């Protein structure tokens, strides 16, 4: 990550939730290219709890497990955040990290999106199953 002279990052941080990482397999959308078109340069982060959720999904059979295994390969291109020091749901942990990092969050989870927007955080969503869109409150 690039650091400016004041010690801050000059790059946008995008936090991916479980739902976002399943998009490429389910919709065929290249989220990395889509994010680059919207944001230019950025850093991708994934909470450890999201990785754990994907690993659990990958153990099963069917379309969801195939999508989860594909998503776990995508995670290799991201920085994994250490487990949160709070006892909470994965969605609450996503919100916690997003606030802490001032990150944009990519998700298609409606409830999570509503919570993030209510807190003044920006969200990237998949529109019409084919393109990414930045949503701000």
C-alpha positions, 0 to 999 in steps of 0.5 A, spaced: 500 500 500 502 506 498 503 511 504 503 519 503 508 523 507 503 524 513 503 516 514 496 515 511 494 511 505 493 515 498 489 509 496 482 507 496 481 500 501 475 496 498 473 490 503 470 484 500 464 480 503 462 473 502 457 475 497 461 480 493 466 474 492 461 469 490 459 474 484 464 472 479 462 465 479 455 466 480 454 472 475 460 471 471 462 479 472 470 480 473 470 484 480 477 486 479 476 489 472 469 492 475 473 495 481 478 498 477 474 501 472 470 505 478 476 506 482 482 506 479 487 504 484 485 500 490 487 495 495 483 489 497 482 486 504 478 481 506 476 479 513 478 472 516 471 471 518 469 471 511 475 467 509 472 462 514 465 462 511 467 461 504 471 455 507 465 452 510 461 453 504 466 450 500 466 443 504 459 442 501 456 440 494 453 443 489 453 450 486 454 454 492 460 450 494 463 450 487 462 458 487 466 458 494 472 454 492 472 459 486 472 465 491 477 462 495 482 462 489 480 470 488 482 471 496 489 470 494 489 476 491 487 480 497 490 482 504 487 478 509 485 482 515 486 478 522 480 476 526 476 481 529 477 482 537 469 482 538 464 477 538 459 478 533 456 476 526 460 476 520 456 482 517 457 486 524 465 484 523 465 487 516 461 494 518 467 494 524 473 493 519 469 498 514 469 503 519 476 502 522 479 502 515 474 508 512 473 502 507 468 502 501 465 495 502 463 491 496 456 487 497 450 485 494 447 483 501 441 488 502 441 488 510 448 489 510 448 495 505 442 498 508 447 498 515 453 501 511 449 506 508 446 508 514 453 509 518 455 513 512 459 508 508 459 507 501 458 501 498 459 497 491 454 493 488 452 489 482 447 492 478 443 488 473 447 482 474 452 485 469 456 491 472 458 494 479 456 501 481 458 505 487 452 507 492 453 513 497 448 515 502 
